[in-house]
Amino acid sequence: MASGILGSSDLSANTNTTIYTVPADTYSVITVNFCNRGTNTANIRLSTSTGDTPGAAEYLEYDVSVGPNGVLERTGIVIDATKKVVVRSSQASVTSMVMGIETAVPAA
């Protein structure tokens, strides 16, 4: 099972980006970080989704403002097998990173 940085991306503006998918037969405990490297405020979205396009009920954060050179970090997110972390930014100057640990699901 992996641990540490599980995925990262330099985000394109106004585009959903899947930065991490939990492997089958595991669950993950993760932290998601957004770093706004630009000079404009970025509106950030974060979801744990069953697909690459999140449904309304899958958002953890929706259009949260992150100022220039600012950071948004969400910790302690537990995510099921095969779920995806999908992120979005209104600005192209944002990096997003998923850090955490994958753990095998116990046999039934």
C-alpha positions as CSV (number, residue, x, y, z in Angstrom):
1,M,0.0,0.0,0.0
2,A,1.2,3.4,-0.9
3,S,1.8,6.3,1.5
4,G,3.1,9.9,1.1
5,I,2.1,11.9,-2.0
6,L,-0.6,10.0,-3.8
7,G,-1.3,12.4,-6.6
8,S,-0.7,16.0,-7.7
9,S,-1.6,18.3,-10.6
10,D,-0.9,21.8,-11.9
11,L,-4.6,22.7,-12.5
12,S,-6.0,24.1,-15.7
13,A,-8.6,26.9,-15.2
14,N,-12.2,25.8,-15.0
15,T,-11.5,22.1,-15.6
16,N,-12.4,19.2,-13.4
17,T,-9.2,17.2,-12.7
18,T,-9.1,13.8,-11.1
19,I,-5.9,13.8,-9.1
20,Y,-6.3,10.5,-7.2
21,T,-8.3,7.3,-7.4
22,V,-8.4,4.9,-4.5
23,P,-7.3,1.4,-5.6
24,A,-9.8,-1.5,-5.4
25,D,-9.9,-3.3,-2.0
26,T,-8.4,-0.4,-0.1
27,Y,-9.5,2.8,1.6
28,S,-7.4,5.9,2.1
29,V,-7.0,8.6,4.7
30,I,-5.9,11.7,2.9
31,T,-5.1,15.4,3.1
32,V,-5.8,17.6,0.1
33,N,-3.8,20.8,-0.4
34,F,-4.3,23.7,-2.8
35,C,-1.6,26.2,-3.4
36,N,-2.4,29.4,-5.3
37,R,0.8,30.5,-6.9
38,G,-0.8,33.4,-8.8
39,T,-1.6,37.0,-8.2
40,N,-5.4,36.6,-8.5
41,T,-7.9,35.0,-6.1
42,A,-8.8,31.4,-7.1
43,N,-12.2,29.7,-6.4
44,I,-11.5,26.1,-5.5
45,R,-13.7,23.0,-5.6
46,L,-13.0,19.7,-4.0
47,S,-15.1,16.5,-4.2
48,T,-14.9,12.8,-3.6
49,S,-16.7,11.3,-6.5
50,T,-17.7,8.1,-8.1
51,G,-16.9,9.6,-11.5
52,D,-14.8,12.3,-13.2
53,T,-17.7,14.7,-13.0
54,P,-18.9,15.2,-9.4
55,G,-22.6,15.3,-8.5
56,A,-24.0,18.1,-6.3
57,A,-23.9,15.8,-3.2
58,E,-20.2,14.9,-3.6
59,Y,-18.6,18.3,-3.0
60,L,-16.6,18.9,0.2
61,E,-15.7,22.5,-0.9
62,Y,-17.4,24.6,-3.5
63,D,-16.0,27.8,-4.9
64,V,-14.0,28.6,-1.7
65,S,-11.8,31.7,-2.3
66,V,-8.0,31.2,-1.9
67,G,-6.1,34.5,-2.2
68,P,-2.9,35.2,-4.1
69,N,-0.1,33.0,-2.6
70,G,-2.6,31.4,-0.3
71,V,-3.1,27.8,0.7
72,L,-6.2,25.7,1.4
73,E,-5.8,22.4,3.2
74,R,-8.4,19.8,4.2
75,T,-7.2,16.9,6.4
76,G,-8.6,13.7,7.7
77,I,-10.7,12.7,4.7
78,V,-11.5,9.0,4.6
79,I,-12.4,7.8,1.1
80,D,-13.7,4.4,0.0
81,A,-12.2,2.1,-2.7
82,T,-12.5,3.2,-6.3
83,K,-13.6,6.7,-5.3
84,K,-11.9,9.7,-7.0
85,V,-10.6,13.0,-5.7
86,V,-11.8,15.6,-8.2
87,V,-10.6,19.2,-8.0
88,R,-11.2,22.4,-9.9
89,S,-9.9,26.0,-9.8
90,S,-11.0,29.1,-11.5
91,Q,-7.4,30.1,-12.1
92,A,-4.6,28.2,-13.9
93,S,-2.0,29.1,-11.2
94,V,-3.1,26.5,-8.7
95,T,-1.4,23.3,-7.7
96,S,-3.3,20.6,-5.9
97,M,-1.8,17.6,-4.0
98,V,-3.2,14.6,-2.3
99,M,-1.1,13.1,0.6
100,G,-2.0,10.2,2.7
101,I,-2.0,6.5,3.3
102,E,-3.8,3.5,1.6
103,T,-5.0,0.7,3.8
104,A,-6.3,-2.7,2.7
105,V,-9.9,-3.4,3.4
106,P,-10.2,-6.3,5.9
107,A,-11.6,-9.5,4.4
108,A,-15.2,-10.2,5.4
